[in-house]
C-alpha cells in the first residue's frame, strides 16, 4: 500500500509542531513493509496548494494529513472539510472559497468509527470531529478530496480515484507545553506517535498488502 503522510511546519508562537514531531519520530521506528511518502507543508495557503497539487499527481492508495490543534485534549479524526479559506476582508464579506464554485464540503472516506474504537481501546483519547475548521488544515483536506474527484477522460468516460483521504488533528505534545506559564491540554509525544502507528497499521490491514518503505 502506498501512503502519503503529511505534517505542517511550526507557526506563530509554536517553535515546534506536534504533527511534524510525530511524523519524524514515526520514521525512526517504522516497521518493515510500510510504504510511506512523507511531506512537511508550509503554513501558507498558496504555497500549500502548489506543493499539494504536485504531490497528488502521484498515485496513492491513501492520504493521511496530520495537523496541530492547540487546546485539544483528544486526537480528532476529521469527518468533513468545507470550501472556506478562512479569509474575511475589511468589509466583513463571507468567507472566501478555497475552490471557486466548488462543492460546499467533502466527507472523509476513511474508516473513522473503526479508528476511534481502535484508539480508544488502546486508552488513547479520541473523538470524531465533524468540522475541520476554516484554515489550512481544513484546506488541505478539502483540496485533497477535490483534486482526486473523477476527472473527465472524454465525453463518455470518467476515471475515478479510489484513494482514501483523511485528516487527523493532534493535541499539543506534552514536550511542547512543559514550561512555566503554559497550561494547555496535551498528550505525550510517545502516545501521539503510537496512535498514528496504529492508524497506518490499520490502513495496511484494510488494504492487505505488504510493500517496502520509501525514503
N, CA and C atoms as a LAMMPS dump frame, in Angstrom:
ITEM: TIMESTEP
0
ITEM: NUMBER OF ATOMS
645
ITEM: BOX BOUNDS ff ff ff
-5.0000000000000000e+02 5.0000000000000000e+02
-5.0000000000000000e+02 5.0000000000000000e+02
-5.0000000000000000e+02 5.0000000000000000e+02
ITEM: ATOMS id mol type element x y z
1 1 1 N 0.841 -1.189 0
2 1 2 C 0 0 0
3 1 3 C 0.875 1.238 0
4 2 1 N 0.54 2.186 -0.841
5 2 2 C 1.317 3.421 -0.955
6 2 3 C 0.574 4.553 -0.248
7 3 1 N 1.198 5.114 0.789
8 3 2 C 0.55 6.11 1.639
9 3 3 C 1.33 7.421 1.62
10 4 1 N 0.616 8.531 1.448
11 4 2 C 1.192 9.858 1.615
12 4 3 C 0.844 10.335 3.019
13 5 1 N 1.856 10.613 3.83
14 5 2 C 1.671 11.082 5.199
15 5 3 C 2.28 12.474 5.309
16 6 1 N 1.474 13.458 5.706
17 6 2 C 1.967 14.837 5.721
18 6 3 C 1.803 15.474 7.1
19 7 1 N 2.584 16.536 7.306
20 7 2 C 2.506 17.314 8.536
21 7 3 C 2.802 18.771 8.182
22 8 1 N 2.726 19.645 9.189
23 8 2 C 2.952 21.071 8.965
24 8 3 C 4.192 21.561 9.717
25 9 1 N 4.76 22.62 9.191
26 9 2 C 5.876 23.286 9.848
27 9 3 C 5.369 24.098 11.054
28 10 1 N 6.276 24.545 11.934
29 10 2 C 5.864 25.4 13.053
30 10 3 C 5.26 26.716 12.554
31 11 1 N 4.464 27.355 13.399
32 11 2 C 3.814 28.613 13.028
33 11 3 C 3.558 29.446 14.282
34 12 1 N 3.343 30.732 14.061
35 12 2 C 3.048 31.677 15.145
36 12 3 C 4.033 31.495 16.308
37 13 1 N 3.494 31.321 17.53
38 13 2 C 4.377 31.224 18.701
39 13 3 C 4.963 29.84 18.895
40 14 1 N 4.555 28.876 18.066
41 14 2 C 4.998 27.496 18.266
42 14 3 C 6.308 27.237 17.527
43 15 1 N 7.342 26.945 18.289
44 15 2 C 8.651 26.649 17.689
45 15 3 C 8.732 25.218 17.179
46 16 1 N 7.745 24.411 17.54
47 16 2 C 7.624 23.047 17.029
48 16 3 C 6.148 22.809 16.724
49 17 1 N 5.886 21.846 15.856
50 17 2 C 4.515 21.491 15.506
51 17 3 C 4.333 20.006 15.837
52 18 1 N 3.335 19.69 16.631
53 18 2 C 3.179 18.292 17.081
54 18 3 C 3.003 17.332 15.903
55 19 1 N 2.417 17.806 14.8
56 19 2 C 2.243 16.923 13.643
57 19 3 C 3.591 16.519 13.053
58 20 1 N 4.499 17.482 12.943
59 20 2 C 5.829 17.184 12.399
60 20 3 C 6.663 16.389 13.397
61 21 1 N 6.504 16.685 14.674
62 21 2 C 7.206 15.92 15.701
63 21 3 C 6.815 14.443 15.617
64 22 1 N 5.533 14.188 15.436
65 22 2 C 5.049 12.809 15.343
66 22 3 C 5.579 12.137 14.088
67 23 1 N 5.527 12.833 12.972
68 23 2 C 5.979 12.229 11.715
69 23 3 C 7.46 11.856 11.778
70 24 1 N 8.289 12.745 12.301
71 24 2 C 9.724 12.447 12.359
72 24 3 C 10.025 11.305 13.327
73 25 1 N 9.316 11.248 14.457
74 25 2 C 9.506 10.146 15.397
75 25 3 C 9.021 8.832 14.794
76 26 1 N 7.939 8.893 14.059
77 26 2 C 7.387 7.7 13.429
78 26 3 C 8.395 7.062 12.483
79 27 1 N 9.112 7.877 11.739
80 27 2 C 10.052 7.365 10.748
81 27 3 C 11.301 6.751 11.379
82 28 1 N 11.54 7.046 12.652
83 28 2 C 12.7 6.468 13.324
84 28 3 C 12.505 4.993 13.635
85 29 1 N 11.251 4.571 13.702
86 29 2 C 10.973 3.197 14.107
87 29 3 C 9.851 2.616 13.251
88 30 1 N 9.972 2.789 11.956
89 30 2 C 8.933 2.306 11.056
90 30 3 C 9.14 0.826 10.783
91 31 1 N 8.137 0.004 11.054
92 31 2 C 8.288 -1.443 10.814
93 31 3 C 8.485 -1.745 9.33
94 32 1 N 9.123 -2.862 9.007
95 32 2 C 9.269 -3.266 7.608
96 32 3 C 7.901 -3.46 6.956
97 33 1 N 7.852 -3.219 5.661
98 33 2 C 6.614 -3.447 4.934
99 33 3 C 5.674 -2.264 4.898
100 34 1 N 6.132 -1.101 5.367
101 34 2 C 5.297 0.091 5.336
102 34 3 C 5.853 1.063 4.297
103 35 1 N 5.056 1.387 3.299
104 35 2 C 5.474 2.293 2.239
105 35 3 C 4.893 3.674 2.493
106 36 1 N 5.744 4.608 2.898
107 36 2 C 5.303 5.96 3.186
108 36 3 C 6.077 6.975 2.355
109 37 1 N 5.347 7.92 1.797
110 37 2 C 5.944 9.125 1.233
111 37 3 C 5.562 10.24 2.19
112 38 1 N 6.533 10.953 2.731
113 38 2 C 6.252 11.956 3.755
114 38 3 C 6.564 13.357 3.253
115 39 1 N 5.785 14.308 3.756
116 39 2 C 5.96 15.707 3.37
117 39 3 C 5.733 16.617 4.573
118 40 1 N 6.452 17.756 4.591
119 40 2 C 6.171 18.821 5.546
120 40 3 C 5.682 20.019 4.746
121 41 1 N 4.459 20.439 5.022
122 41 2 C 3.85 21.523 4.256
123 41 3 C 4.019 22.876 4.949
124 42 1 N 4.091 23.943 4.156
125 42 2 C 4.214 25.294 4.722
126 42 3 C 2.876 25.792 5.25
127 43 1 N 2.936 26.719 6.183
128 43 2 C 1.723 27.325 6.723
129 43 3 C 1.418 28.575 5.896
130 44 1 N 1.063 28.332 4.648
131 44 2 C 0.745 29.386 3.685
132 44 3 C -0.136 28.755 2.614
133 45 1 N -1.325 29.308 2.393
134 45 2 C -2.297 28.662 1.528
135 45 3 C -1.804 28.512 0.094
136 46 1 N -1.227 29.561 -0.48
137 46 2 C -0.779 29.494 -1.88
138 46 3 C 0.328 28.46 -2.053
139 47 1 N 1.328 28.498 -1.149
140 47 2 C 2.43 27.543 -1.23
141 47 3 C 1.933 26.123 -0.976
142 48 1 N 0.987 25.979 -0.054
143 48 2 C 0.403 24.669 0.234
144 48 3 C -0.296 24.107 -1
145 49 1 N -1.1 24.912 -1.659
146 49 2 C -1.823 24.451 -2.838
147 49 3 C -0.866 23.952 -3.912
148 50 1 N 0.224 24.686 -4.11
149 50 2 C 1.193 24.317 -5.137
150 50 3 C 1.861 22.981 -4.812
151 51 1 N 2.317 22.833 -3.575
152 51 2 C 3.017 21.604 -3.19
153 51 3 C 2.076 20.402 -3.155
154 52 1 N 0.867 20.612 -2.661
155 52 2 C -0.094 19.524 -2.584
156 52 3 C -0.496 19.051 -3.979
157 53 1 N -0.743 19.987 -4.883
158 53 2 C -1.117 19.623 -6.251
159 53 3 C -0.031 18.78 -6.911
160 54 1 N 1.214 19.151 -6.668
161 54 2 C 2.333 18.395 -7.236
162 54 3 C 2.387 16.986 -6.647
163 55 1 N 2.198 16.875 -5.329
164 55 2 C 2.233 15.555 -4.682
165 55 3 C 1.101 14.659 -5.167
166 56 1 N -0.063 15.24 -5.389
167 56 2 C -1.221 14.427 -5.758
168 56 3 C -1.226 14.02 -7.222
169 57 1 N -0.214 14.434 -7.958
170 57 2 C -0.056 13.919 -9.324
171 57 3 C 0.425 12.468 -9.293
172 58 1 N 1.003 12.07 -8.156
173 58 2 C 1.433 10.684 -7.975
174 58 3 C 0.252 9.858 -7.486
175 59 1 N 0.323 8.569 -7.677
176 59 2 C -0.768 7.687 -7.278
177 59 3 C -0.544 7.167 -5.866
178 60 1 N -1.558 7.326 -5.028
179 60 2 C -1.516 6.824 -3.652
180 60 3 C -2.772 6.018 -3.378
181 61 1 N -2.643 5.055 -2.487
182 61 2 C -3.803 4.305 -2.027
183 61 3 C -4.498 5.027 -0.883
184 62 1 N -3.721 5.799 -0.133
185 62 2 C -4.284 6.552 0.99
186 62 3 C -3.465 7.807 1.23
187 63 1 N -4.145 8.853 1.671
188 63 2 C -3.505 10.118 2.023
189 63 3 C -3.959 10.479 3.426
190 64 1 N -3.001 10.594 4.34
191 64 2 C -3.324 10.935 5.72
192 64 3 C -2.571 12.198 6.1
193 65 1 N -3.309 13.267 6.33
194 65 2 C -2.73 14.543 6.727
195 65 3 C -2.793 14.687 8.245
196 66 1 N -1.732 15.216 8.834
197 66 2 C -1.678 15.49 10.266
198 66 3 C -1.559 16.986 10.497
199 67 1 N -2.22 17.472 11.527
200 67 2 C -2.131 18.877 11.887
201 67 3 C -2.172 19.036 13.398
202 68 1 N -1.783 20.206 13.856
203 68 2 C -1.731 20.511 15.289
204 68 3 C -2.989 21.262 15.706
205 69 1 N -3.528 20.89 16.867
206 69 2 C -4.734 21.542 17.388
207 69 3 C -4.513 21.996 18.832
208 70 1 N -3.907 23.176 19.039
209 70 2 C -3.659 23.672 20.394
210 70 3 C -4.955 23.773 21.193
211 71 1 N -4.907 23.296 22.424
212 71 2 C -6.072 23.352 23.289
213 71 3 C -6.886 22.075 23.305
214 72 1 N -6.699 21.22 22.308
215 72 2 C -7.432 19.951 22.266
216 72 3 C -6.831 18.967 23.257
217 73 1 N -7.709 18.197 23.908
218 73 2 C -7.242 17.173 24.846
219 73 3 C -7.347 15.774 24.245
220 74 1 N -7.844 15.696 23.001
221 74 2 C -8.024 14.405 22.334
222 74 3 C -7.52 14.471 20.903
223 75 1 N -7.19 13.312 20.359
224 75 2 C -6.941 13.21 18.929
225 75 3 C -8.281 13.362 18.222
226 76 1 N -8.309 14.178 17.164
227 76 2 C -9.562 14.448 16.456
228 76 3 C -9.485 13.885 15.042
229 77 1 N -10.368 12.952 14.745
230 77 2 C -10.474 12.374 13.408
231 77 3 C -11.489 13.21 12.642
232 78 1 N -11.017 13.945 11.647
233 78 2 C -11.885 14.906 10.964
234 78 3 C -12.765 14.224 9.921
235 79 1 N -14.058 14.503 9.984
236 79 2 C -15.012 13.888 9.07
237 79 3 C -15.313 14.757 7.859
238 80 1 N -15.316 16.078 8.035
239 80 2 C -15.796 16.966 6.97
240 80 3 C -14.849 18.143 6.773
241 81 1 N -14.581 18.474 5.509
242 81 2 C -13.828 19.673 5.144
243 81 3 C -14.745 20.57 4.324
244 82 1 N -14.734 21.859 4.613
245 82 2 C -15.637 22.791 3.941
246 82 3 C -14.875 23.71 2.987
247 83 1 N -15.591 24.229 2.019
248 83 2 C -14.996 25.095 1
249 83 3 C -14.927 26.535 1.502
250 84 1 N -14.114 26.745 2.528
251 84 2 C -13.941 28.074 3.119
252 84 3 C -12.485 28.254 3.506
253 85 1 N -11.884 29.337 3.008
254 85 2 C -10.456 29.559 3.219
255 85 3 C -10.141 30.299 4.507
256 86 1 N -11.158 30.727 5.222
257 86 2 C -10.908 31.404 6.489
258 86 3 C -10.456 32.829 6.35
259 87 1 N -10.761 33.473 5.218
260 87 2 C -10.348 34.853 4.984
261 87 3 C -11.577 35.761 4.912
262 88 1 N -11.612 36.788 5.731
263 88 2 C -12.697 37.761 5.689
264 88 3 C -12.084 39.128 5.424
265 89 1 N -12.581 39.827 4.416
266 89 2 C -11.986 41.124 4.098
267 89 3 C -12.527 42.198 5.038
268 90 1 N -12.033 43.443 4.864
269 90 2 C -12.367 44.53 5.775
270 90 3 C -13.847 44.887 5.78
271 91 1 N -14.556 44.507 4.721
272 91 2 C -15.979 44.826 4.639
273 91 3 C -16.831 43.785 5.35
274 92 1 N -16.204 42.743 5.855
275 92 2 C -16.957 41.716 6.547
276 92 3 C -17.684 40.777 5.617
277 93 1 N -17.191 40.604 4.389
278 93 2 C -17.818 39.706 3.433
279 93 3 C -17.731 38.259 3.906
280 94 1 N -18.453 37.385 3.214
281 94 2 C -18.453 35.981 3.568
282 94 3 C -17.073 35.365 3.398
283 95 1 N -16.884 34.213 4.026
284 95 2 C -15.612 33.51 3.916
285 95 3 C -15.278 33.228 2.454
286 96 1 N -14.05 33.487 2.093
287 96 2 C -13.577 33.239 0.735
288 96 3 C -13.529 31.737 0.459
289 97 1 N -13.945 31.338 -0.734
290 97 2 C -13.931 29.927 -1.094
291 97 3 C -12.506 29.462 -1.394
292 98 1 N -12.21 28.212 -1.059
293 98 2 C -10.924 27.62 -1.421
294 98 3 C -10.905 27.352 -2.921
295 99 1 N -11.976 26.752 -3.408
296 99 2 C -12.146 26.467 -4.834
297 99 3 C -13.41 27.189 -5.303
298 100 1 N -13.278 28.249 -6.098
299 100 2 C -14.456 28.976 -6.565
300 100 3 C -15.473 28.046 -7.222
301 101 1 N -16.705 28.122 -6.768
302 101 2 C -17.809 27.315 -7.296
303 101 3 C -17.623 25.817 -7.047
304 102 1 N -16.706 25.464 -6.145
305 102 2 C -16.51 24.059 -5.811
306 102 3 C -17.598 23.561 -4.87
307 103 1 N -17.665 22.255 -4.634
308 103 2 C -18.648 21.707 -3.697
309 103 3 C -18.529 22.358 -2.319
310 104 1 N -19.641 22.444 -1.626
311 104 2 C -19.661 23.078 -0.308
312 104 3 C -18.753 22.334 0.671
313 105 1 N -18.722 21.002 0.586
314 105 2 C -17.931 20.216 1.529
315 105 3 C -17.619 18.842 0.965
316 106 1 N -16.603 18.209 1.548
317 106 2 C -16.281 16.81 1.261
318 106 3 C -16.246 16.063 2.584
319 107 1 N -16.655 14.801 2.529
320 107 2 C -16.625 13.941 3.719
321 107 3 C -15.517 12.91 3.572
322 108 1 N -14.769 12.692 4.62
323 108 2 C -13.679 11.719 4.591
324 108 3 C -14.21 10.324 4.322
325 109 1 N -13.458 9.566 3.515
326 109 2 C -13.816 8.167 3.267
327 109 3 C -12.946 7.205 4.077
328 110 1 N -12.244 7.737 5.071
329 110 2 C -11.501 6.881 5.99
330 110 3 C -12.473 6.195 6.966
331 111 1 N -12.078 5.051 7.544
332 111 2 C -12.943 4.327 8.498
333 111 3 C -12.888 4.979 9.886
334 112 1 N -13.493 6.137 10.025
335 112 2 C -13.327 6.939 11.233
336 112 3 C -13.869 6.264 12.487
337 113 1 N -15.03 5.641 12.402
338 113 2 C -15.575 4.981 13.589
339 113 3 C -14.693 3.806 13.998
340 114 1 N -14.215 3.068 13.034
341 114 2 C -13.293 1.952 13.307
342 114 3 C -12.036 2.476 13.993
343 115 1 N -11.506 3.602 13.478
344 115 2 C -10.295 4.175 14.053
345 115 3 C -10.53 4.697 15.466
346 116 1 N -11.664 5.353 15.677
347 116 2 C -11.97 5.87 17.011
348 116 3 C -12.026 4.729 18.021
349 117 1 N -12.674 3.639 17.647
350 117 2 C -12.754 2.479 18.52
351 117 3 C -11.373 1.886 18.769
352 118 1 N -10.59 1.774 17.7
353 118 2 C -9.24 1.213 17.819
354 118 3 C -8.384 2.005 18.8
355 119 1 N -8.39 3.321 18.68
356 119 2 C -7.549 4.143 19.549
357 119 3 C -8.076 4.171 20.985
358 120 1 N -9.387 4.231 21.134
359 120 2 C -9.953 4.241 22.489
360 120 3 C -9.666 2.937 23.222
361 121 1 N -9.671 1.833 22.482
362 121 2 C -9.352 0.545 23.111
363 121 3 C -7.916 0.502 23.617
364 122 1 N -7.072 1.353 23.039
365 122 2 C -5.685 1.464 23.493
366 122 3 C -5.514 2.596 24.502
367 123 1 N -6.649 3.097 25.02
368 123 2 C -6.665 4.151 26.05
369 123 3 C -6.057 5.459 25.545
370 124 1 N -6.27 5.744 24.257
371 124 2 C -5.823 7 23.663
372 124 3 C -7.055 7.87 23.445
373 125 1 N -7.151 9.042 24.098
374 125 2 C -8.338 9.897 23.948
375 125 3 C -8.564 10.289 22.484
376 126 1 N -9.74 9.976 21.952
377 126 2 C -10.027 10.182 20.54
378 126 3 C -11.485 10.557 20.345
379 127 1 N -11.72 11.52 19.454
380 127 2 C -13.088 11.887 19.083
381 127 3 C -13.177 11.986 17.569
382 128 1 N -14.388 11.783 17.044
383 128 2 C -14.647 12.09 15.644
384 128 3 C -15.157 13.518 15.598
385 129 1 N -14.455 14.359 14.841
386 129 2 C -14.819 15.777 14.721
387 129 3 C -15.522 15.998 13.389
388 130 1 N -16.607 16.769 13.427
389 130 2 C -17.387 16.979 12.206
390 130 3 C -17.133 18.341 11.589
391 131 1 N -16.034 18.977 11.976
392 131 2 C -15.698 20.265 11.372
393 131 3 C -14.193 20.478 11.497
394 132 1 N -13.492 20.492 10.366
395 132 2 C -12.035 20.623 10.385
396 132 3 C -11.574 22.073 10.497
397 133 1 N -12.506 23.004 10.769
398 133 2 C -12.143 24.411 10.875
399 133 3 C -12.243 25.118 9.539
400 134 1 N -11.643 26.292 9.454
401 134 2 C -11.679 27.044 8.192
402 134 3 C -10.293 27.586 7.841
403 135 1 N -9.261 26.886 8.273
404 135 2 C -7.917 27.35 7.992
405 135 3 C -7.14 26.296 7.2
406 136 1 N -5.835 26.244 7.336
407 136 2 C -5.023 25.417 6.444
408 136 3 C -5.282 23.92 6.596
409 137 1 N -5.566 23.461 7.789
410 137 2 C -5.836 22.028 7.955
411 137 3 C -7.069 21.63 7.149
412 138 1 N -8.125 22.426 7.289
413 138 2 C -9.337 22.191 6.506
414 138 3 C -9.048 22.291 5.015
415 139 1 N -8.273 23.29 4.612
416 139 2 C -7.961 23.483 3.188
417 139 3 C -7.197 22.29 2.622
418 140 1 N -6.278 21.743 3.399
419 140 2 C -5.511 20.585 2.944
420 140 3 C -6.418 19.393 2.688
421 141 1 N -7.329 19.15 3.602
422 141 2 C -8.266 18.039 3.452
423 141 3 C -9.205 18.281 2.272
424 142 1 N -9.716 19.497 2.16
425 142 2 C -10.653 19.82 1.074
426 142 3 C -9.979 19.68 -0.29
427 143 1 N -8.802 20.276 -0.436
428 143 2 C -8.107 20.25 -1.715
429 143 3 C -7.716 18.834 -2.123
430 144 1 N -7.361 17.999 -1.156
431 144 2 C -7.01 16.613 -1.47
432 144 3 C -8.211 15.882 -2.058
433 145 1 N -9.359 16.033 -1.411
434 145 2 C -10.575 15.412 -1.944
435 145 3 C -10.915 15.97 -3.326
436 146 1 N -10.815 17.28 -3.459
437 146 2 C -11.231 17.924 -4.708
438 146 3 C -10.365 17.48 -5.877
439 147 1 N -9.057 17.431 -5.652
440 147 2 C -8.163 17.07 -6.751
441 147 3 C -8.329 15.613 -7.167
442 148 1 N -8.787 14.773 -6.241
443 148 2 C -8.928 13.355 -6.54
444 148 3 C -10.327 12.984 -7.024
445 149 1 N -11.185 13.985 -7.226
446 149 2 C -12.51 13.717 -7.768
447 149 3 C -12.401 13.177 -9.197
448 150 1 N -13.442 12.468 -9.673
449 150 2 C -13.401 11.932 -11.038
450 150 3 C -13.056 13.007 -12.06
451 151 1 N -12.13 12.666 -12.942
452 151 2 C -11.711 13.593 -13.993
453 151 3 C -12.248 13.103 -15.329
454 152 1 N -12.688 14.028 -16.155
455 152 2 C -13.264 13.642 -17.431
456 152 3 C -12.171 13.199 -18.391
457 153 1 N -12.208 11.92 -18.784
458 153 2 C -11.246 11.39 -19.741
459 153 3 C -11.687 11.703 -21.166
460 154 1 N -12.968 11.589 -21.442
461 154 2 C -13.554 12.029 -22.705
462 154 3 C -15.033 12.264 -22.442
463 155 1 N -15.79 12.544 -23.453
464 155 2 C -17.18 12.929 -23.245
465 155 3 C -18.015 11.82 -22.627
466 156 1 N -17.617 10.567 -22.779
467 156 2 C -18.449 9.455 -22.324
468 156 3 C -17.84 8.648 -21.189
469 157 1 N -16.602 8.981 -20.768
470 157 2 C -15.924 8.127 -19.795
471 157 3 C -15.235 8.965 -18.729
472 158 1 N -15.373 8.541 -17.506
473 158 2 C -14.74 9.231 -16.4
474 158 3 C -13.84 8.257 -15.645
475 159 1 N -12.759 8.777 -15.085
476 159 2 C -11.847 7.94 -14.301
477 159 3 C -11.892 8.416 -12.851
478 160 1 N -12.328 7.562 -11.964
479 160 2 C -12.472 7.941 -10.564
480 160 3 C -11.288 7.44 -9.746
481 161 1 N -11.007 8.134 -8.633
482 161 2 C -9.94 7.722 -7.73
483 161 3 C -10.528 6.954 -6.555
484 162 1 N -9.884 5.846 -6.177
485 162 2 C -10.31 5.07 -5.016
486 162 3 C -9.455 5.384 -3.791
487 163 1 N -8.688 6.441 -3.866
488 163 2 C -7.778 6.808 -2.786
489 163 3 C -8.552 7.234 -1.531
490 164 1 N -8.118 6.722 -0.383
491 164 2 C -8.682 7.144 0.899
492 164 3 C -8.023 8.448 1.327
493 165 1 N -8.804 9.378 1.837
494 165 2 C -8.268 10.674 2.269
495 165 3 C -8.771 10.988 3.667
496 166 1 N -7.849 11.352 4.55
497 166 2 C -8.252 11.702 5.904
498 166 3 C -7.359 12.762 6.525
499 167 1 N -7.876 13.38 7.571
500 167 2 C -7.105 14.375 8.319
501 167 3 C -7.247 14.084 9.806
502 168 1 N -6.102 14.106 10.504
503 168 2 C -6.085 13.876 11.95
504 168 3 C -5.482 15.097 12.631
505 169 1 N -6.273 15.715 13.501
506 169 2 C -5.772 16.819 14.322
507 169 3 C -5.186 16.245 15.609
508 170 1 N -3.955 16.618 15.898
509 170 2 C -3.264 16.129 17.092
510 170 3 C -3.21 17.213 18.162
511 171 1 N -3.401 16.845 19.42
512 171 2 C -3.159 17.808 20.505
513 171 3 C -1.689 18.229 20.514
514 172 1 N -1.4 19.253 21.261
515 172 2 C -0.004 19.593 21.501
516 172 3 C 0.68 18.421 22.197
517 173 1 N 1.951 18.219 21.897
518 173 2 C 2.731 17.226 22.632
519 173 3 C 3.088 17.802 24.005
520 174 1 N 3.083 16.943 25.012
521 174 2 C 3.413 17.404 26.366
522 174 3 C 4.768 18.092 26.391
523 175 1 N 5.671 17.616 25.539
524 175 2 C 7.005 18.226 25.467
525 175 3 C 6.953 19.686 25.013
526 176 1 N 5.898 20.075 24.316
527 176 2 C 5.759 21.466 23.862
528 176 3 C 5.289 22.406 24.963
529 177 1 N 4.584 21.867 25.948
530 177 2 C 3.966 22.723 26.967
531 177 3 C 4.597 22.55 28.343
532 178 1 N 5.648 21.757 28.432
533 178 2 C 6.304 21.51 29.723
534 178 3 C 7.206 22.678 30.091
535 179 1 N 6.589 23.829 30.315
536 179 2 C 7.327 25.023 30.725
537 179 3 C 6.396 25.898 31.557
538 180 1 N 6.95 26.711 32.446
539 180 2 C 6.119 27.543 33.323
540 180 3 C 5.21 28.473 32.528
541 181 1 N 3.969 28.607 32.983
542 181 2 C 3.05 29.565 32.393
543 181 3 C 2.335 29.099 31.14
544 182 1 N 2.558 27.85 30.727
545 182 2 C 1.915 27.339 29.513
546 182 3 C 1.03 26.149 29.888
547 183 1 N -0.121 26.462 30.458
548 183 2 C -1.033 25.425 30.934
549 183 3 C -2.065 25.1 29.856
550 184 1 N -1.668 24.25 28.915
551 184 2 C -2.548 23.843 27.828
552 184 3 C -2.664 22.325 27.798
553 185 1 N -3.805 21.854 27.328
554 185 2 C -4.008 20.412 27.204
555 185 3 C -2.964 19.816 26.265
556 186 1 N -2.558 18.587 26.544
557 186 2 C -1.539 17.94 25.711
558 186 3 C -1.593 16.43 25.933
559 187 1 N -0.907 15.71 25.051
560 187 2 C -0.67 14.281 25.226
561 187 3 C 0.813 14.022 24.989
562 188 1 N 1.393 13.022 25.655
563 188 2 C 2.82 12.73 25.445
564 188 3 C 3.106 12.399 23.982
565 189 1 N 4.247 12.835 23.512
566 189 2 C 4.628 12.566 22.128
567 189 3 C 4.583 11.071 21.832
568 190 1 N 5.033 10.269 22.785
569 190 2 C 5.03 8.813 22.598
570 190 3 C 3.615 8.297 22.311
571 191 1 N 2.626 8.874 22.979
572 191 2 C 1.235 8.459 22.77
573 191 3 C 0.743 8.868 21.393
574 192 1 N 1.089 10.071 20.966
575 192 2 C 0.677 10.551 19.647
576 192 3 C 1.299 9.702 18.541
577 193 1 N 2.57 9.373 18.697
578 193 2 C 3.256 8.542 17.701
579 193 3 C 2.603 7.165 17.639
580 194 1 N 2.313 6.613 18.8
581 194 2 C 1.676 5.293 18.846
582 194 3 C 0.325 5.311 18.138
583 195 1 N -0.419 6.387 18.309
584 195 2 C -1.725 6.499 17.658
585 195 3 C -1.604 6.462 16.147
586 196 1 N -0.666 7.225 15.602
587 196 2 C -0.51 7.262 14.144
588 196 3 C 0.049 5.936 13.637
589 197 1 N 0.926 5.315 14.407
590 197 2 C 1.395 3.956 14.077
591 197 3 C 0.199 3.019 13.897
592 198 1 N -0.735 3.078 14.839
593 198 2 C -1.897 2.203 14.794
594 198 3 C -2.755 2.473 13.554
595 199 1 N -2.912 3.739 13.207
596 199 2 C -3.72 4.077 12.035
597 199 3 C -3.051 3.621 10.74
598 200 1 N -1.744 3.817 10.651
599 200 2 C -1.021 3.361 9.46
600 200 3 C -1.087 1.833 9.364
601 201 1 N -0.906 1.157 10.49
602 201 2 C -1.007 -0.308 10.503
603 201 3 C -2.391 -0.748 10.032
604 202 1 N -3.423 -0.041 10.482
605 202 2 C -4.783 -0.425 10.121
606 202 3 C -5.058 -0.194 8.638
607 203 1 N -4.493 0.857 8.065
608 203 2 C -4.636 1.077 6.625
609 203 3 C -4.058 -0.097 5.845
610 204 1 N -2.891 -0.572 6.269
611 204 2 C -2.283 -1.711 5.594
612 204 3 C -3.096 -2.985 5.815
613 205 1 N -3.666 -3.114 7.008
614 205 2 C -4.507 -4.275 7.28
615 205 3 C -5.737 -4.275 6.372
616 206 1 N -6.342 -3.105 6.2
617 206 2 C -7.519 -2.994 5.342
618 206 3 C -7.175 -3.262 3.884
619 207 1 N -5.982 -2.809 3.484
620 207 2 C -5.565 -2.972 2.087
621 207 3 C -5.049 -4.376 1.826
622 208 1 N -4.407 -4.968 2.84
623 208 2 C -3.934 -6.349 2.719
624 208 3 C -2.629 -6.515 1.975
625 209 1 N -1.879 -5.424 1.752
626 209 2 C -0.62 -5.516 1.008
627 209 3 C 0.574 -5.274 1.923
628 210 1 N 1.73 -5.785 1.508
629 210 2 C 2.991 -5.531 2.18
630 210 3 C 3.959 -4.93 1.16
631 211 1 N 4.39 -3.706 1.417
632 211 2 C 5.3 -3.04 0.494
633 211 3 C 6.417 -2.388 1.275
634 212 1 N 7.486 -2.038 0.605
635 212 2 C 8.673 -1.538 1.278
636 212 3 C 8.548 -0.044 1.597
637 213 1 N 9.329 0.406 2.57
638 213 2 C 9.369 1.819 2.937
639 213 3 C 10.134 2.622 1.896
640 214 1 N 9.602 3.794 1.577
641 214 2 C 10.27 4.705 0.646
642 214 3 C 10.87 5.858 1.428
643 215 1 N 12.156 6.128 1.233
644 215 2 C 12.812 7.203 1.977
645 215 3 C 12.392 8.544 1.416
